[in-house]
Amino acid sequence: MEILSDPTPDMLAMPRFDDGAIDMQELLRRLAEQVVNAVMDAEADQLCGGGGNSRNGYRERSLATCVGTLTLRIPKLRSGSFFPEDVLERYQRVDRALVAAVAEMYATGTSTRKVQRVAEKMGVSRLSKDQVSAIASSLDADIEDLCARPLGGSPVPYVWLDATYVKCRREGRVASTAVVTAIGCDAGGWRRVLGVDVVDTESYDSWLAFLRAIRSRGAAGVRLVVSDAHPGLVRALGEVFQGAAWQRCAVHLMRDCMREAGSWQLRRRVGRIVSQVFRGRDAATVTAMYHAACDMLEGCCPRAAAVLEEAEPDALAYLDFPPTHWKRLRTNNVQERTNREIKRRSRVVQVFPSTGSLVRLAGAVMCEQDEIWQESRYFSEVRMNELYDDGRTRGIDGPVDWARLEAEARKMLESGLELADRIEAVQDINRIPVFWTPGRLASDRALHQLSRHYPILSLGFLSMKS
């Protein structure tokens, strides 16, 4: 190959032992590393041929081989993604974290029968203590790099914060432990993991220490933080990221309103009313629907109406940002999806033997997510430029006839409720057994029209035609 026939200065500097002998293993490792990186560069250049795409730096991955650990520099593209699947497999850290956690459970004597069966399937019984220690050390190094890397290269205008709870053994007892994570979106539209940690409880002091650590690493230019309405979190945000707006997650707000309802029928109605509020396409319509929803809830569930009315400034904070960003700013879905992945992996272990093993698994999940996010932007460059365009109009522009707009908003909400009730009626007919008579369905024109799509049975179920 050309790289071997034309050696670089690094290759000429032969690695040697202290006695002057050539270190053949290190030499082979360097050769293999340079050959693989050169092949990946050539493949990336081929994808960028013709001017349709361009290179955008590298991301490093380590690969353990028989000649040592290779540091692979995987090329990044400005559009699309490139990954050498013929060289290394994707996303292997989490499985190794599970292996280390289960092996640690054996060592501490806290495993259960179910975990033992899972461990056998994963081959944990064939791992030595040295192998488990090596796995844990490599994972800890990756997580340390993720949580300690500088964040001052680019402003982080958007930040999402959340916590999920996992059972962990602490001080000789099993307790619910909070895994707190922070995800940011930089000025280029790329998502980044800002931090991950395990705390005893989701309190003001815990959030304050977590956010200060992120701020000390260079997280600046924060304009909006999205989270739920935990009092300690909101208070800590006001101290650490002063001047940033706070967006209360619309999904969490809907759940908070539904909790104030007594019966499940009322909870369902409250949820249907609130869920329609945030579907408006302009700030005035969303605000009018919000006020109309408060009036409708006042008649059926006053306590839910009080929660919704009190949360208005924080629930509608996203309206002050570009409309093309609204869908991804009004909820904490980016965090919820990551938390689901942590939960899915943690179910295998059930109870973590220590906080260190829990940090290892949660950190491994975040490392995987951070690499996945480097393959595609969360916001395009054009959309991110809208955030910094001071001339672009945001929020409510010009005078608004609020009385007319709120009347129309109430009609839209009522129409949405009526449509949801009709859909539910059709679903109920599909699954509820009925004693069918022609007169019974003929008494209701809508059900009579619906019955034309079903076979007529004297006794039994009404079921859709195949």
Secondary structure as GFF3:
##gff-version 3
##sequence-region A 1 466
A	DSSP	alpha_helix	2	5	.	.	.	ID=ss1
A	DSSP	alpha_helix	9	12	.	.	.	ID=ss2
A	DSSP	alpha_helix	24	47	.	.	.	ID=ss3
A	DSSP	beta_strand	55	65	.	.	.	ID=ss4
A	DSSP	beta_strand	68	77	.	.	.	ID=ss5
A	DSSP	alpha_helix	93	108	.	.	.	ID=ss6
A	DSSP	alpha_helix	113	122	.	.	.	ID=ss7
A	DSSP	three_ten_helix	124	126	.	.	.	ID=ss8
A	DSSP	alpha_helix	129	148	.	.	.	ID=ss9
A	DSSP	beta_strand	158	170	.	.	.	ID=ss10
A	DSSP	beta_strand	173	185	.	.	.	ID=ss11
A	DSSP	beta_strand	191	199	.	.	.	ID=ss12
A	DSSP	alpha_helix	204	216	.	.	.	ID=ss13
A	DSSP	beta_strand	224	227	.	.	.	ID=ss14
A	DSSP	alpha_helix	231	240	.	.	.	ID=ss15
A	DSSP	beta_strand	245	248	.	.	.	ID=ss16
A	DSSP	alpha_helix	250	259	.	.	.	ID=ss17
A	DSSP	alpha_helix	264	277	.	.	.	ID=ss18
A	DSSP	alpha_helix	283	300	.	.	.	ID=ss19
A	DSSP	alpha_helix	302	310	.	.	.	ID=ss20
A	DSSP	alpha_helix	312	315	.	.	.	ID=ss21
A	DSSP	three_ten_helix	317	320	.	.	.	ID=ss22
A	DSSP	three_ten_helix	323	325	.	.	.	ID=ss23
A	DSSP	alpha_helix	326	329	.	.	.	ID=ss24
A	DSSP	alpha_helix	333	349	.	.	.	ID=ss25
A	DSSP	alpha_helix	355	373	.	.	.	ID=ss26
A	DSSP	alpha_helix	381	387	.	.	.	ID=ss27
A	DSSP	alpha_helix	402	431	.	.	.	ID=ss28
A	DSSP	alpha_helix	438	442	.	.	.	ID=ss29
A	DSSP	alpha_helix	445	451	.	.	.	ID=ss30
###
